[in-house]
Amino acid sequence: MEELLEKLRKFGKKNLSFEGLGEFVRRIDLSKVDHVPYLPKAESEGYSRNILMMEPLECVLLYWPAGSSSAIHWHKGFWGYVLVLEGQCDNVEFKYEKDQLIETNLIMATTGGVLSEPDGVTHKLVNATDKPAVTLHFYYPALQDMDGMVMYNEEGTKAILNEKALTASFDQSKEHFGAYQKNSFKYVSFSERKGERSHRIVPIIPKPKSDLIQEMLGAYYSEQASVYDMFDLRDSSRKNYVERIDELIAIEWKDLIRPQKVLMVACGTGRRAEQIRNMSGIDPQITGVDMSAEMCDIARSRRVDAIASNWEDADIPDDHFDTATFLYAFGHVPNRAARKKALEKVYNKLKPGGSLFFDVFNAMDINEWGPNALENYFRNHLYEFGYERGDVFYKKVGGNTIAYLHYFYQDEIHELLNDAGFRVEYIKHVGYVHRSGELLASANEGSLFIKATK
């Protein structure tokens, strides 16, 4: 720790900048930071602080008990970064306008992750887990005290701290507040925002390892297994999109392929297998693979020979299938190397001339998360934390689990398929959020539906 503090002292105020400090913090080697001797005394409920230095900037070590958080507070006239040394710390951001405090963004950082706190941000830090967390904070200029810091809570209380305040928390005596006003604004959570979609982006820094992403996806879909079909049918955009994709496949089955054996990777509940059967009038033997055992149980009731397994581990015969699908799921494969491997395995399972149909989200779709993913990629320096361009973590509003999705560029798809041995027959743009279910001509709209041949 002393070596790190010495490096900070050498910065000098003239050399300090938001970008420069961020680059420094992101390059800190945690293996060389022995923070344990510097841990502050743990408080019974709230977080506790140990100020390590104040010149030329403030460096402070924080201990967060399980389930603790700061108050929502406004950074005015200072900025900085948070480095997670142990556990997990979530950064929840807000905007205050027209007497409303509106939740906007959520970023999760685990050990080694870095959160930015630009000047003017309104946010809170949360340890939402059942284990303690430790964070190291860097602020400029150093706060001599918390006098004048504005805080908010979900009950509509606005408070201003004075020089006696110890933390950015409502959990302190009244003598630490310069002002305290109840019912001064309306708190609006993300789920209460009008016109919001059913899911939200939740970046995780650094990007979790592939095996953890698979566990997260399994938990995400198991959580939704019983209501997944209902969600598809209730959401008109998704219903129109799914039906058009199924219709395009059904036409191929009926007019060109007339398959006897079909492989459906990520078969889900089997509802789409049943729908394509009905649309095409073709009744092949369908083998399905899905990581959710709960979904496989439902798929078997729809005459799908469903195997509960990750695709990577599934035991499937080679050169066996006339056609294969990988619907609404290829984007869940956690990285490029795994995507190439997944496609190579599908290739091996198909008979010569067999066709693969799959769809992915378009990174260039102006109506989808692709542009947001690219913005997050650069704004949060995600390329330094294991991310690939187009990576997104997200959760269902009101849900407890987080899923992963990759948004694709068209040249990326061509390259992956060519590397796996496939020939690309076509890539169609199908409307998802905007003009749902329509075939579109613009490269900047719709998801990508691909046919490739062995």
C-alpha positions as CSV (number, residue, x, y, z in Angstrom):
1,M,0.0,0.0,0.0
2,E,2.8,2.4,0.8
3,E,4.3,2.0,-2.6
4,L,1.0,2.9,-4.2
5,L,0.6,6.0,-2.0
6,E,4.1,7.1,-2.9
7,K,3.2,6.9,-6.6
8,L,0.2,9.0,-6.0
9,R,2.2,11.6,-4.2
10,K,4.4,11.9,-7.3
11,F,1.4,12.9,-9.4
12,G,1.5,16.5,-8.4
13,K,-1.6,18.7,-8.8
14,K,-0.5,20.0,-12.2
15,N,-0.5,16.6,-13.7
16,L,-3.8,15.4,-12.3
17,S,-6.7,14.9,-14.8
18,F,-9.8,12.8,-14.8
19,E,-8.5,10.7,-17.7
20,G,-4.9,10.4,-16.4
21,L,-6.0,9.3,-12.9
22,G,-8.4,6.8,-14.4
23,E,-5.6,5.3,-16.5
24,F,-3.4,5.0,-13.4
25,V,-6.1,3.4,-11.3
26,R,-7.0,0.8,-14.0
27,R,-3.4,-0.3,-14.1
28,I,-3.0,-0.9,-10.4
29,D,-1.7,-4.4,-9.7
30,L,-3.9,-5.7,-6.8
31,S,-1.4,-8.4,-5.9
32,K,0.9,-5.6,-4.8
33,V,-1.7,-3.8,-2.7
34,D,-1.7,-5.1,0.9
35,H,-4.8,-3.3,2.2
36,V,-5.6,-5.5,5.2
37,P,-3.4,-3.6,7.7
38,Y,-5.2,-0.4,6.7
39,L,-8.8,-1.6,7.0
40,P,-11.0,0.8,9.0
41,K,-12.8,-0.5,12.1
42,A,-16.1,-2.1,10.9
43,E,-19.3,-0.3,11.9
44,S,-22.3,-2.3,12.9
45,E,-24.4,-1.5,9.8
46,G,-23.0,1.3,7.6
47,Y,-19.7,1.5,5.8
48,S,-16.6,2.8,7.5
49,R,-13.6,4.9,6.1
50,N,-9.9,5.2,6.6
51,I,-8.3,8.2,4.9
52,L,-4.8,7.2,3.7
53,M,-3.7,10.5,2.2
54,M,-5.0,14.0,1.3
55,E,-2.3,15.5,-0.9
56,P,-2.1,15.9,-3.8
57,L,-5.4,14.0,-3.9
58,E,-7.6,12.1,-1.4
59,C,-7.1,8.3,-1.1
60,V,-9.5,6.6,1.3
61,L,-10.1,2.9,2.1
62,L,-13.7,1.8,2.7
63,Y,-15.1,-1.3,4.3
64,W,-18.7,-2.2,3.4
65,P,-20.6,-4.8,5.5
66,A,-22.9,-7.1,3.7
67,G,-26.0,-5.2,2.4
68,S,-24.6,-1.8,3.2
69,S,-24.7,1.3,1.0
70,S,-24.0,5.0,0.8
71,A,-26.8,7.5,0.5
72,I,-27.6,8.9,-2.9
73,H,-25.4,11.9,-3.1
74,W,-24.3,14.6,-5.5
75,H,-20.7,15.1,-6.5
76,K,-20.2,18.8,-6.9
77,G,-16.8,20.2,-7.6
78,F,-14.8,16.9,-7.3
79,W,-14.3,13.7,-9.2
80,G,-12.6,10.4,-8.8
81,Y,-12.5,6.6,-9.1
82,V,-13.4,3.5,-7.1
83,L,-11.2,0.4,-7.2
84,V,-12.8,-2.8,-5.8
85,L,-10.3,-4.7,-3.7
86,E,-12.6,-7.4,-2.3
87,G,-16.2,-8.4,-3.1
88,Q,-18.7,-6.4,-5.2
89,C,-19.7,-2.8,-5.3
90,D,-22.6,-1.5,-7.4
91,N,-22.7,2.0,-8.7
92,V,-26.3,3.3,-9.2
93,E,-26.7,6.6,-11.0
94,F,-29.6,9.1,-11.0
95,K,-30.7,12.4,-12.5
96,Y,-32.6,15.0,-10.6
97,E,-35.1,17.1,-12.6
98,K,-38.5,18.7,-12.1
99,D,-38.6,17.6,-8.5
100,Q,-38.0,14.0,-9.4
101,L,-35.0,11.8,-8.6
102,I,-34.8,9.2,-11.5
103,E,-32.7,6.1,-11.5
104,T,-30.8,5.9,-14.8
105,N,-27.8,3.5,-14.8
106,L,-26.4,0.5,-12.8
107,I,-22.9,-0.8,-13.0
108,M,-21.5,-3.7,-11.0
109,A,-17.8,-4.0,-10.2
110,T,-16.2,-7.1,-8.7
111,T,-12.6,-7.6,-7.5
112,G,-10.3,-5.6,-9.8
113,G,-13.1,-3.5,-11.3
114,V,-13.0,0.2,-11.5
115,L,-15.9,2.6,-11.2
116,S,-15.7,6.3,-12.4
117,E,-17.3,9.2,-10.5
118,P,-17.2,12.2,-12.7
119,D,-17.9,15.7,-11.4
120,G,-21.6,16.4,-11.3
121,V,-22.8,12.8,-11.0
122,T,-25.6,11.8,-8.6
123,H,-25.2,8.3,-7.4
124,K,-24.9,5.8,-4.6
125,L,-22.5,2.9,-4.0
126,V,-24.0,-0.4,-2.8
127,N,-22.8,-3.7,-1.5
128,A,-25.8,-5.8,-2.5
129,T,-24.3,-9.1,-1.6
130,D,-24.2,-11.2,1.6
131,K,-20.4,-10.8,2.0
132,P,-18.3,-7.8,3.0
133,A,-16.6,-5.6,0.3
134,V,-13.5,-3.4,0.4
135,T,-13.0,-0.4,-2.0
136,L,-10.2,2.1,-2.5
137,H,-11.3,5.6,-3.5
138,F,-9.3,8.3,-5.3
139,Y,-10.8,11.9,-5.3
140,Y,-9.6,15.2,-6.5
141,P,-9.7,17.7,-5.0
142,A,-9.5,16.2,-1.6
143,L,-12.6,16.8,0.6
144,Q,-11.5,18.4,3.8
145,D,-14.9,17.6,5.1
146,M,-18.4,16.8,3.8
147,D,-19.8,20.3,4.4
148,G,-22.4,21.1,1.7
149,M,-22.8,17.6,0.2
150,V,-26.4,17.1,-0.9
151,M,-28.0,13.7,-0.2
152,Y,-31.3,12.0,-1.1
153,N,-33.2,8.9,-0.1
154,E,-36.0,6.9,-1.6
155,E,-38.6,8.3,0.7
156,G,-38.2,11.8,-0.8
157,T,-35.9,13.3,1.8
158,K,-33.3,15.8,0.7
159,A,-30.5,16.6,3.2
160,I,-27.3,18.7,3.2
161,L,-24.4,17.6,5.4
162,N,-22.3,20.0,7.5
163,E,-18.6,19.8,8.5
164,K,-19.3,17.4,11.3
165,A,-20.6,14.6,9.0
166,L,-18.5,11.4,8.9
167,T,-20.0,9.6,5.9
168,A,-22.3,10.2,3.0
169,S,-25.1,8.5,4.9
170,F,-28.4,9.3,6.6
171,D,-27.4,7.0,9.4
172,Q,-25.8,9.6,11.6
173,S,-27.0,12.1,14.3
174,K,-29.0,15.2,13.4
175,E,-26.1,17.5,14.4
176,H,-24.3,16.3,11.2
177,F,-26.9,17.9,8.9
178,G,-27.1,21.5,7.9
179,A,-30.5,21.0,6.3
180,Y,-33.1,18.2,6.3
181,Q,-36.3,18.4,4.2
182,K,-38.8,15.5,3.9
183,N,-41.2,14.9,1.0
184,S,-39.2,17.4,-1.2
185,F,-39.2,15.2,-4.4
186,K,-40.5,12.1,-6.0
187,Y,-38.2,9.0,-6.2
188,V,-38.6,7.1,-9.5
189,S,-36.9,3.7,-9.7
190,F,-35.9,2.2,-13.0
191,S,-38.9,-0.1,-13.0
192,E,-41.2,2.8,-12.5
193,R,-39.9,4.9,-15.4
194,K,-42.5,5.4,-18.1
195,G,-42.0,3.9,-21.5
196,E,-39.0,1.7,-20.3
197,R,-38.4,-1.7,-21.8
198,S,-38.7,-4.9,-19.8
199,H,-34.9,-5.3,-19.5
200,R,-32.0,-3.1,-18.5
201,I,-28.2,-3.0,-19.3
202,V,-26.1,-3.9,-16.2
203,P,-22.3,-3.8,-17.1
204,I,-20.2,-6.0,-14.9
205,I,-16.5,-4.9,-14.5
206,P,-14.4,-6.9,-15.1
207,K,-16.1,-9.2,-17.5
208,P,-16.8,-12.5,-15.7
209,K,-15.1,-15.7,-16.8
210,S,-16.8,-17.9,-19.4
211,D,-17.8,-20.6,-16.9
212,L,-19.4,-18.0,-14.6
213,I,-21.3,-16.5,-17.6
214,Q,-22.7,-19.9,-18.3
215,E,-23.8,-20.3,-14.7
216,M,-25.5,-16.9,-14.9
217,L,-27.3,-17.8,-18.1
218,G,-28.5,-21.1,-16.6
219,A,-29.9,-19.3,-13.6
220,Y,-31.5,-16.6,-15.7
221,Y,-33.4,-19.0,-17.9
222,S,-34.3,-21.3,-15.1
223,E,-35.8,-18.3,-13.3
224,Q,-38.0,-17.6,-16.4
225,A,-38.8,-21.1,-17.6
226,S,-42.4,-21.2,-16.4
227,V,-43.2,-17.7,-17.9
228,Y,-40.9,-17.6,-20.9
229,D,-43.5,-18.6,-23.5
230,M,-46.0,-16.2,-21.9
231,F,-43.5,-13.3,-22.2
232,D,-43.0,-14.1,-25.9
233,L,-46.7,-14.1,-26.7
234,R,-47.5,-11.1,-24.6
235,D,-44.8,-8.8,-26.0
236,S,-46.1,-7.9,-29.5
237,S,-42.7,-6.9,-30.8
238,R,-41.1,-10.1,-29.8
239,K,-44.1,-12.2,-30.9
240,N,-44.0,-10.7,-34.4
241,Y,-40.2,-11.1,-34.7
242,V,-40.2,-14.7,-33.5
243,E,-43.1,-15.6,-35.8
244,R,-41.4,-14.2,-38.8
245,I,-38.1,-16.0,-38.1
246,D,-40.1,-19.3,-37.6
247,E,-42.0,-18.6,-40.8
248,L,-38.8,-18.1,-42.8
249,I,-37.4,-21.4,-41.5
250,A,-40.7,-23.2,-42.1
251,I,-40.7,-22.1,-45.8
252,E,-37.1,-23.5,-46.1
253,W,-38.2,-26.8,-44.5
254,K,-41.2,-27.2,-46.8
255,D,-39.9,-26.0,-50.1
256,L,-36.2,-26.9,-50.0
257,I,-34.9,-29.1,-47.1
258,R,-37.8,-31.4,-46.1
259,P,-35.7,-32.5,-43.1
260,Q,-36.0,-35.9,-41.4
261,K,-33.6,-35.1,-38.5
262,V,-33.3,-31.6,-37.0
263,L,-31.0,-30.3,-34.4
264,M,-32.1,-27.3,-32.3
265,V,-29.4,-25.8,-30.2
266,A,-30.9,-23.8,-27.3
267,C,-34.3,-25.4,-27.9
268,G,-35.8,-23.7,-24.9
269,T,-39.3,-24.9,-24.1
270,G,-39.8,-26.4,-27.5
271,R,-42.5,-23.9,-28.4
272,R,-40.7,-22.8,-31.5
273,A,-40.0,-26.3,-32.7
274,E,-43.7,-27.0,-32.4
275,Q,-44.5,-23.8,-34.2
276,I,-42.1,-24.4,-37.1
277,R,-43.5,-28.0,-37.4
278,N,-47.0,-26.6,-37.7
279,M,-46.1,-23.8,-40.1
280,S,-44.2,-26.1,-42.5
281,G,-46.4,-29.2,-42.3
282,I,-43.1,-31.2,-41.9
283,D,-42.8,-33.5,-38.9
284,P,-39.1,-34.5,-38.5
285,Q,-37.4,-36.0,-35.5
286,I,-36.1,-33.1,-33.4
287,T,-33.2,-33.3,-31.0
288,G,-32.9,-30.3,-28.7
289,V,-30.1,-29.1,-26.4
290,D,-30.7,-26.5,-23.7
291,M,-28.8,-25.5,-20.5
292,S,-32.0,-25.2,-18.5
293,A,-33.3,-28.5,-17.2
294,E,-36.6,-26.8,-16.5
295,M,-37.0,-25.8,-20.1
296,C,-36.0,-29.2,-21.3
297,D,-38.8,-30.8,-19.3
298,I,-41.3,-28.5,-21.1
299,A,-39.7,-29.2,-24.5
300,R,-40.2,-33.0,-24.1
301,S,-43.9,-32.5,-23.7
302,R,-43.8,-31.0,-27.2
303,R,-42.1,-34.0,-28.7
304,V,-38.5,-32.6,-28.7
305,D,-35.8,-35.1,-27.6
306,A,-34.3,-32.5,-25.3
307,I,-30.9,-32.9,-23.6
308,A,-30.2,-30.7,-20.6
309,S,-26.6,-29.6,-21.2
310,N,-24.4,-26.8,-22.4
311,W,-23.9,-27.1,-26.1
312,E,-20.1,-27.5,-25.6
313,D,-20.7,-30.6,-23.5
314,A,-23.6,-32.1,-25.3
315,D,-23.1,-35.7,-26.7
316,I,-24.5,-35.5,-30.2
317,P,-23.6,-37.8,-33.2
318,D,-21.6,-36.4,-36.1
319,D,-22.9,-36.1,-39.7
320,H,-26.4,-36.9,-38.5
321,F,-28.7,-33.9,-39.1
322,D,-30.3,-32.4,-42.2
323,T,-30.6,-29.0,-40.7
324,A,-29.9,-27.1,-37.4
325,T,-31.1,-24.0,-35.7
326,F,-29.5,-21.8,-33.0
327,L,-32.3,-19.4,-32.3
328,Y,-32.3,-16.4,-30.0
329,A,-29.2,-17.8,-28.3
330,F,-26.0,-17.7,-30.3
331,G,-25.3,-14.2,-28.8
332,H,-25.2,-15.9,-25.3
333,V,-22.0,-17.7,-26.2
334,P,-19.4,-15.8,-24.0
335,N,-16.5,-14.9,-26.4
336,R,-15.3,-15.2,-29.9
337,A,-13.2,-18.3,-29.4
338,A,-16.2,-20.1,-27.9
339,R,-18.5,-18.9,-30.7
340,K,-16.1,-20.4,-33.3
341,K,-16.0,-23.6,-31.4
342,A,-19.8,-23.7,-31.1
343,L,-20.2,-23.2,-34.9
344,E,-17.6,-25.9,-35.6
345,K,-19.5,-28.4,-33.5
346,V,-22.7,-27.6,-35.3
347,Y,-20.8,-28.0,-38.6
348,N,-19.7,-31.5,-37.5
349,K,-23.2,-32.6,-36.6
350,L,-24.7,-31.7,-40.0
351,K,-24.7,-34.0,-43.0
352,P,-22.8,-32.6,-46.1
353,G,-25.0,-29.9,-47.6
354,G,-26.9,-29.4,-44.3
355,S,-28.1,-25.9,-43.4
356,L,-27.8,-23.9,-40.2
357,F,-30.3,-21.1,-39.4
358,F,-29.7,-18.7,-36.5
359,D,-30.3,-15.1,-35.6
360,V,-28.3,-12.5,-33.6
361,F,-28.8,-9.0,-32.5
362,N,-27.4,-6.4,-34.8
363,A,-24.7,-4.1,-33.3
364,M,-25.7,-1.4,-35.8
365,D,-29.5,-1.5,-35.1
366,I,-30.3,2.1,-34.0
367,N,-33.4,0.8,-32.2
368,E,-31.6,-1.7,-30.0
369,W,-28.7,-1.9,-27.5
370,G,-25.9,-2.3,-30.0
371,P,-25.0,1.5,-30.1
372,N,-25.3,1.6,-26.3
373,A,-23.0,-1.3,-26.0
374,L,-20.4,0.5,-28.1
375,E,-20.8,3.7,-26.1
376,N,-20.3,1.7,-22.8
377,Y,-17.3,-0.1,-24.3
378,F,-15.4,3.1,-24.7
379,R,-16.8,5.3,-21.9
380,N,-16.2,2.7,-19.2
381,H,-12.9,1.4,-20.8
382,L,-14.4,-2.1,-21.0
383,Y,-11.8,-3.2,-23.5
384,E,-9.4,-3.1,-20.5
385,F,-11.6,-5.5,-18.5
386,G,-12.0,-8.4,-20.9
387,Y,-14.9,-7.1,-23.0
388,E,-15.3,-7.5,-26.7
389,R,-17.0,-4.9,-28.8
390,G,-20.7,-5.6,-28.6
391,D,-20.8,-7.4,-25.2
392,V,-23.8,-6.6,-23.0
393,F,-24.9,-7.8,-19.5
394,Y,-28.5,-7.3,-18.7
395,K,-31.3,-8.2,-16.4
396,K,-35.1,-8.4,-16.5
397,V,-36.6,-5.5,-14.6
398,G,-37.8,-7.0,-11.3
399,G,-35.7,-10.1,-11.8
400,N,-32.8,-11.3,-9.7
401,T,-30.5,-12.8,-12.2
402,I,-28.2,-11.3,-14.9
403,A,-27.7,-12.6,-18.5
404,Y,-25.0,-12.0,-21.1
405,L,-25.6,-11.1,-24.8
406,H,-23.2,-10.2,-27.7
407,Y,-24.3,-7.9,-30.4
408,F,-22.8,-8.7,-33.8
409,Y,-21.4,-6.8,-36.8
410,Q,-22.2,-8.3,-40.2
411,D,-18.6,-8.8,-41.2
412,E,-18.0,-10.5,-37.8
413,I,-20.7,-13.1,-38.7
414,H,-19.1,-13.7,-42.1
415,E,-15.7,-14.2,-40.6
416,L,-16.9,-16.6,-37.9
417,L,-18.9,-18.8,-40.3
418,N,-16.1,-18.9,-42.8
419,D,-13.6,-19.9,-40.1
420,A,-15.9,-22.7,-39.0
421,G,-16.2,-24.0,-42.6
422,F,-19.7,-22.8,-43.5
423,R,-20.7,-21.0,-46.6
424,V,-23.0,-18.0,-45.9
425,E,-26.2,-18.2,-48.1
426,Y,-27.8,-15.0,-46.9
427,I,-28.2,-12.6,-44.1
428,K,-31.6,-10.9,-43.7
429,H,-32.5,-8.0,-41.5
430,V,-35.7,-8.6,-39.5
431,G,-37.3,-5.9,-37.5
432,Y,-37.3,-6.5,-33.7
433,V,-38.3,-3.4,-31.7
434,H,-39.0,-1.2,-34.7
435,R,-41.2,-2.6,-37.5
436,S,-41.2,-5.9,-35.7
437,G,-41.3,-8.9,-38.0
438,E,-40.8,-7.0,-41.2
439,L,-37.9,-7.7,-43.6
440,L,-35.8,-4.5,-43.8
441,A,-33.3,-3.2,-46.3
442,S,-31.3,-0.9,-44.0
443,A,-28.1,-2.2,-42.4
444,N,-28.8,0.0,-39.3
445,E,-32.1,-1.7,-38.4
446,G,-33.4,-5.1,-37.4
447,S,-31.7,-8.2,-36.1
448,L,-29.7,-10.5,-38.4
449,F,-31.2,-13.8,-39.6
450,I,-28.6,-16.1,-41.2
451,K,-28.6,-19.2,-43.4
452,A,-25.3,-21.0,-43.7
453,T,-24.5,-24.3,-45.4
454,K,-22.0,-27.0,-44.7
